[in-house]
């Protein structure tokens, strides 16, 4: 079981080492005196990665379910640990806990930061944070498209039947899937970066924000995030690509192959876009009526950007939405639980699961008054199996149970209940900014104790890997033959 897992982990770690070499090249290009730090980090990562890969190299015809769980969990933790090395060598952080938190936040696409003043960070470190966002984004998509349906986590097995590229023998199709995913992803990265440059960013900011946008990671090079630029054009570009990145990557692959068809995947795209539209309209009207913003167009501008940023779990901010009142704060807390579509870079619960829960509630309410009536469980015209519904209910139960446990653990560490709740939600949904001032759009996570930072790092990984993927590895039954 371990040979294949270690080999693939070595492959991932080697890619991480190559990314460090790229940053080292930029470091030398700008004549930085600390370019050797990334060289050392890269050599260490490449040594470990190549050693694992070459010493465990074997042909891969398929992958067992147990190997899938183990590979997913070990790879994200190992990449998080190694990604922290440059932060330590650059002496940007006081402890490994801080470095690990920042690295996990980047590679999980959360965008939470322990840095109070990112503008004074060395440019290579800023670039490294954005590259972690970018690498995490592509890894998240491949995990969601190729591995999640295979593992059947949270109802994702329904996409195994729909997508002919995915079947029980996952690995033979992996190259075919990954090539198309990378093509779409790189295309979005280039388009977003070039568009941001044309809208007024310099190339450095455009590259960093392009990576953070398409990965829905949310790391910015500015303390005030996107509000720093105060540009409707820049906000419009980022909004477009946040939406594009929150839709299933297979949706674009179908368009590329001229195989567009009505399916449960395209149905969730429609529902997601409608949800975003109505939330933006309602909140903008509320701001106008309450006099928070007298100009409806200005209200639409700020509401649209920040709602899209939170619902797609990107975490950028063009304004301090916590100053908009209690209704806005409560609304942002709720929409952070929605998320984008499965098969995208977004985090949180995701719109498909809410569709399944709503369909199940409708069926249950109908049967409550007419128990003998035959009511199929479906989304639009698509019938859902009981396995899918059961898997979704298990996932959502685990999601909120894990959230409750983490909140209790934070309170035991001395964090007040409101801050604990807001912080855990921000991390486990991979949104980044929370709905309290201390960790909101203008805050950061530096004031937490090392233990709290470690717990929040685990929360980010749990949220990114759909919780059950990690928890099942720590069950006794997993290790039985």
C-alpha positions in Angstrom: 0.0 0.0 0.0 2.7 2.5 1.0 5.0 2.1 -2.1 2.6 3.9 -4.4 1.7 6.5 -1.8 5.3 7.4 -1.1 6.1 7.5 -4.8 3.3 9.9 -5.7 4.2 12.0 -2.6 7.8 12.2 -3.8 6.5 13.4 -7.2 4.4 16.2 -5.6 7.3 17.2 -3.3 9.6 17.4 -6.4 7.2 19.7 -8.1 7.2 21.9 -5.0 11.0 21.9 -5.1 11.0 23.0 -8.7 8.6 25.9 -7.8 11.1 26.9 -5.1 13.8 27.0 -7.8 11.6 29.3 -9.9 11.3 31.7 -7.0 15.1 31.5 -6.4 15.5 32.5 -10.1 13.4 35.6 -9.5 15.3 36.3 -6.3 18.6 36.4 -8.3 16.9 38.4 -11.0 16.1 41.2 -8.6 19.6 40.9 -7.1 18.4 39.9 -3.6 21.1 39.0 -1.1 19.0 36.1 0.2 18.6 34.1 -3.1 20.4 31.1 -1.5 17.5 30.6 0.9 15.2 29.4 -1.8 18.0 27.4 -3.4 18.6 25.6 -0.1 14.8 25.0 0.3 14.5 23.7 -3.2 17.5 21.3 -2.9 16.2 19.9 0.4 12.7 19.4 -1.1 14.1 17.9 -4.3 16.3 15.5 -2.3 13.4 14.3 -0.3 11.0 14.2 -3.3 13.4 12.4 -5.6 14.5 10.0 -2.9 10.8 9.0 -2.3 10.0 8.8 -5.9 13.0 6.8 -7.2 13.1 4.4 -4.2 9.5 3.6 -4.5 9.0 3.8 -8.2 6.5 1.3 -9.6 4.0 1.1 -12.5 0.5 2.4 -11.6 -2.4 0.7 -13.2 -5.0 1.6 -10.6 -5.3 3.0 -7.1 -7.1 1.4 -4.2 -9.6 3.4 -2.1 -7.4 3.0 0.9 -4.4 4.4 -1.0 -6.5 7.3 -2.2 -7.3 8.3 1.3 -3.8 7.9 2.5 -2.3 9.7 -0.5 -4.5 12.7 -0.1 -3.9 13.2 3.6 -0.1 12.6 3.6 0.5 14.8 0.6 -1.2 17.9 1.9 0.5 17.6 5.3 3.9 16.9 3.8 3.6 19.8 1.3 2.5 22.1 4.1 5.6 21.3 6.2 8.1 21.7 3.4 6.4 24.9 2.1 7.0 26.5 5.4 10.8 26.3 5.1 11.3 29.5 3.0 9.4 31.5 5.6 11.7 30.3 8.3 14.9 30.8 6.3 13.9 34.3 5.4 13.3 35.0 9.1 9.9 36.4 8.3 8.2 34.5 11.1 9.2 33.9 14.7 8.2 30.2 15.0 7.6 27.2 12.8 3.9 27.4 13.9 3.6 30.7 12.1 5.4 29.4 9.0 3.3 26.2 8.9 0.1 28.3 9.2 1.0 30.6 6.4 2.1 27.7 4.2 -1.0 25.7 4.8 -3.2 28.8 4.3 -1.5 29.2 0.9 -1.6 25.7 -0.4 -5.2 25.1 0.9 -6.4 28.3 -0.9 -7.6 29.9 2.4 -5.7 33.2 2.2 -5.6 33.7 6.0 -2.4 35.3 7.1 -0.3 35.9 10.2 1.4 38.9 8.6 0.2 42.3 9.8 2.2 44.2 7.1 2.5 42.2 3.9 3.7 45.2 1.9 7.0 45.2 3.8 7.7 41.5 3.1 10.4 40.6 0.6 9.1 40.2 -2.9 10.3 36.6 -3.2 8.2 35.7 -0.1 5.1 37.5 -1.6 5.6 35.5 -4.8 6.1 32.3 -2.9 2.7 32.8 -1.1 1.0 33.3 -4.5 2.7 30.3 -6.0 1.4 28.2 -3.1 -2.1 29.5 -3.9 -1.5 28.5 -7.5 -0.1 25.1 -6.8 -2.8 24.4 -4.3 -5.5 25.4 -6.7 -4.4 23.0 -9.4 -4.0 20.2 -6.8 -7.5 20.9 -5.4 -9.1 20.7 -8.9 -7.4 17.4 -9.7 -8.3 16.0 -6.3 -11.9 17.1 -6.7 -12.4 16.0 -10.3 -10.4 12.8 -10.3 -10.2 11.5 -6.8 -13.3 12.6 -4.9 -15.8 10.9 -7.2 -13.7 7.7 -6.9 -13.7 7.9 -3.1 -17.4 8.8 -3.0 -16.9 11.6 -0.4 -19.9 13.9 0.3 -22.1 12.7 -2.6 -19.4 13.2 -5.2 -19.9 9.7 -6.6 -22.7 11.0 -8.7 -20.1 12.7 -10.9 -18.3 9.5 -11.3 -21.2 8.2 -13.5 -21.7 11.5 -15.3 -18.0 12.1 -16.2 -16.8 9.3 -18.5 -13.2 10.3 -17.7 -13.5 8.9 -14.2 -14.2 5.3 -13.3 -13.1 2.8 -10.7 -9.7 2.5 -12.3 -8.8 6.1 -11.6 -5.1 6.1 -12.6 -5.3 5.0 -16.3 -7.4 8.1 -16.9 -5.4 10.4 -14.7 -3.1 11.7 -17.5 -6.0 12.4 -19.7 -7.9 14.3 -17.0 -4.9 16.2 -15.7 -3.7 17.4 -19.1 -7.0 19.1 -19.8 -7.3 20.5 -16.3 -3.9 22.1 -16.5 -4.7 23.5 -20.0 -7.8 25.3 -18.7 -6.1 26.4 -15.5 -3.1 27.9 -17.2 -5.3 29.6 -19.7 -7.2 31.3 -16.9 -4.0 32.3 -15.1 -2.6 33.9 -18.2 -5.9 35.7 -19.1 -6.4 37.0 -15.6 -2.8 38.2 -15.2 -2.7 40.0 -18.5 -6.1 41.6 -17.9 -5.0 42.9 -14.4 -1.8 44.4 -16.0 -3.9 46.1 -18.7 -6.1 47.5 -16.0 -3.3 49.2 -14.2 -1.4 46.8 -12.0 2.4 46.4 -12.5 3.5 42.9 -13.6 4.5 41.8 -10.1 1.1 42.6 -8.6 -0.7 41.3 -11.7 1.1 37.9 -11.5 0.5 37.6 -7.7 -3.2 38.6 -7.9 -3.7 36.5 -11.0 -2.5 33.4 -9.2 -4.5 34.2 -6.1 -7.7 34.9 -8.0 -7.8 31.8 -10.3 -6.9 29.6 -7.3 -9.5 31.4 -5.2 -6.7 31.6 -2.7 -6.9 35.3 -1.8 -3.3 36.2 -0.9 -2.7 39.8 -1.8 0.5 41.9 -1.9 -1.3 44.8 -0.2 -2.3 45.3 3.4 -5.8 46.5 2.3 -6.2 43.8 -0.3 -8.0 44.9 -3.5 -9.2 48.0 -1.7 -5.7 49.4 -2.1 -6.1 49.8 -5.9 -9.6 51.4 -5.7 -10.2 50.5 -9.3 -13.5 49.4 -10.7 -11.7 47.8 -13.7 -9.5 45.7 -11.5 -12.4 44.6 -9.3 -14.4 43.7 -12.4 -11.6 41.5 -13.8 -11.1 39.8 -10.5 -14.9 39.2 -10.1 -15.1 37.6 -13.5 -12.2 35.2 -12.8 -13.4 34.4 -9.3 -16.8 33.3 -10.8 -15.1 31.4 -13.6 -12.8 29.6 -11.1 -15.8 28.6 -8.9 -17.4 26.6 -11.7 -16.5 23.0 -12.4 -13.4 22.6 -14.5 -15.1 19.8 -16.4 -17.7 22.3 -17.5 -15.0 24.1 -19.6 -13.6 20.8 -20.8 -17.0 19.9 -22.2 -17.2 23.3 -23.9 -13.7 22.7 -25.4 -14.8 19.4 -26.8 -18.2 20.7 -28.0 -19.9 18.2 -25.8 -22.1 20.7 -23.9 -25.2 18.9 -22.5 -27.7 19.3 -19.8 -26.5 17.5 -16.8 -26.5 17.7 -13.0 -23.2 19.5 -13.3 -24.6 22.2 -15.6 -27.7 22.4 -13.4 -25.6 23.3 -10.4 -23.8 26.0 -12.4 -27.1 27.6 -13.1 -28.2 27.4 -9.5 -24.9 28.9 -8.3 -25.0 31.9 -10.6 -28.6 32.6 -9.7 -27.7 32.4 -6.0 -24.9 34.9 -6.4 -27.1 37.2 -8.4 -29.9 37.3 -5.8 -27.6 37.7 -2.8 -25.9 40.7 -4.5 -29.2 42.3 -5.5 -30.8 41.9 -2.0 -27.7 43.1 -0.1 -27.2 46.1 -2.5 -30.9 47.1 -2.1 -30.6 46.7 1.7 -27.5 49.0 1.8 -29.4 51.6 -0.3 -32.5 51.5 1.8 -30.6 51.7 5.1 -28.5 54.6 3.7 -25.2 52.8 4.1 -24.4 53.7 0.5 -26.6 56.4 -1.1 -25.5 55.4 -4.7 -27.0 52.2 -5.9 -24.3 51.6 -8.5 -21.6 52.1 -5.8 -23.5 49.7 -3.5 -23.6 47.2 -6.3 -19.9 47.6 -7.0 -18.8 46.9 -3.4 -21.5 44.3 -2.6 -20.8 42.4 -5.8 -17.1 42.1 -5.3 -17.2 41.1 -1.6 -20.1 38.7 -1.9 -18.4 37.0 -4.9 -15.1 36.9 -3.0 -16.7 35.3 0.1 -19.1 32.9 -1.7 -16.2 31.6 -3.9 -14.0 31.4 -0.7 -11.4 33.6 -2.3 -11.1 36.1 0.5 -10.2 39.3 -1.3 -11.7 42.5 0.1 -12.5 45.8 -1.7 -14.1 47.2 1.5 -14.4 46.5 5.2 -17.8 44.7 5.0 -17.8 44.3 8.8 -18.6 48.1 9.0 -21.9 47.6 7.0 -23.9 46.5 10.0 -25.1 43.4 11.8 -27.2 42.2 8.8 -24.2 42.3 6.5 -22.0 40.5 9.0 -24.6 37.7 9.5 -25.1 37.5 5.7 -21.4 37.1 5.0 -21.1 34.4 7.8 -23.9 32.5 6.1 -22.8 32.8 2.5 -19.3 31.6 3.5 -21.0 28.2 4.1 -22.3 28.0 0.5 -19.1 27.7 -1.6 -18.8 27.2 -5.3 -19.3 24.1 -7.4 -17.6 20.7 -7.0 -14.7 20.3 -9.3 -13.6 23.9 -8.8 -10.9 25.6 -6.7 -13.4 26.8 -4.1 -13.9 25.4 -0.6 -16.8 25.3 1.9 -19.8 22.9 1.7 -20.5 23.7 -2.0 -23.7 24.4 -3.8 -24.4 20.9 -5.0 -24.6 19.6 -1.5 -27.1 22.3 -0.6 -29.2 21.3 -3.6 -29.2 17.7 -2.4 -30.2 18.7 1.1 -33.0 20.9 -0.2 -34.3 18.1 -2.4 -34.2 15.7 0.6 -36.1 18.3 2.7 -38.8 18.7 0.0 -39.3 15.0 -0.3 -39.4 14.6 3.5 -42.0 17.4 3.9 -44.2 15.9 1.1 -44.0 12.4 2.7 -44.9 13.9 6.1 -48.4 14.8 4.8 -48.7 12.1 2.2 -46.7 9.1 3.5 -48.1 6.7 0.9 -47.2 8.9 -2.0 -44.2 7.9 -4.2 -41.9 10.9 -4.4 -38.6 10.5 -6.3 -35.6 12.3 -4.8 -34.3 14.5 -7.6 -32.6 17.7 -8.7 -34.5 19.0 -11.7 -35.0 15.9 -13.8 -32.0 14.0 -12.3 -32.8 11.2 -9.9 -30.6 11.0 -6.8 -29.7 7.6 -5.3 -29.9 7.1 -1.5 -26.2 6.6 -1.4 -25.6 10.1 -2.7 -28.0 11.6 -0.2 -26.6 9.6 2.7 -23.0 10.7 1.7 -24.0 14.3 1.6 -25.8 14.2 5.0 -22.8 12.4 6.5 -20.4 15.1 5.1 -22.5 18.0 6.4 -23.0 16.4 9.8 -19.2 15.9 10.0 -18.6 19.4 8.8 -20.6 21.1 11.5 -19.5 18.5 14.2 -15.9 19.2 13.4 -16.5 22.9 13.4 -18.1 22.6 16.9 -15.2 20.6 18.2 -12.7 23.1 16.9 -14.6 26.0 18.4 -14.6 24.2 21.8 -10.9 23.6 21.5 -10.2 27.3 20.7 -12.3 28.4 23.7 -10.2 26.0 25.9 -7.1 27.9 24.6 -8.6 31.1 25.9 -10.2 32.5 22.7 -13.6 34.0 23.3 -16.6 32.2 21.8 -17.5 34.7 19.1 -13.9 35.0 17.8 -13.5 31.2 18.0 -16.6 30.6 15.9 -15.8 33.2 13.3 -12.2 32.1 13.1 -13.0 28.4 12.7 -15.6 29.1 10.0 -13.1 31.3 8.2 -10.5 28.5 8.2 -12.6 25.3 7.7 -14.5 26.9 4.8 -11.2 28.2 3.3 -12.6 31.7 3.0 -9.8 33.4 4.9 -11.2 36.6 6.5 -13.6 36.1 9.3 -16.6 38.1 10.5 -14.9 39.7 13.5 -12.6 42.6 13.4 -9.5 40.8 14.7 -9.5 38.3 11.8 -11.7 40.3 9.3 -10.7 42.1 6.1 -8.4 44.4 8.1 -7.2 41.9 10.6 -4.8 38.9 10.7 -4.2 35.7 12.7 -0.8 36.7 14.3 -2.2 37.2 17.8 -3.2 33.6 18.3 -1.1 31.2 20.4 1.0 28.6 18.6 -1.4 25.8 19.6 -4.4 27.8 18.2 -2.5 28.4 14.9 -1.8 24.6 14.7 -5.5 23.8 15.3 -6.5 26.4 12.6 -3.9 24.9 10.2 -5.6 21.5 10.7 -9.0 23.1 10.2 -7.8 24.5 6.8 -6.6 21.1 5.7 -9.7 19.4 7.0 -11.9 21.8 5.1 -9.9 21.6 1.9 -9.9 17.8 1.9 -13.6 17.4 2.6 -13.0 16.3 6.3 -13.9 12.7 5.9 -10.9 12.1 3.7 -8.6 13.0 6.6 -10.6 11.6 9.5 -11.0 8.1 8.0 -7.2 7.7 8.0 -7.3 7.9 11.8 -9.9 5.2 12.3 -8.9 1.8 13.6 -10.7 0.0 10.7 -8.7 1.8 8.1 -5.5 0.0 9.1 -7.1 -3.5 9.3 -6.3 -5.9 6.5 
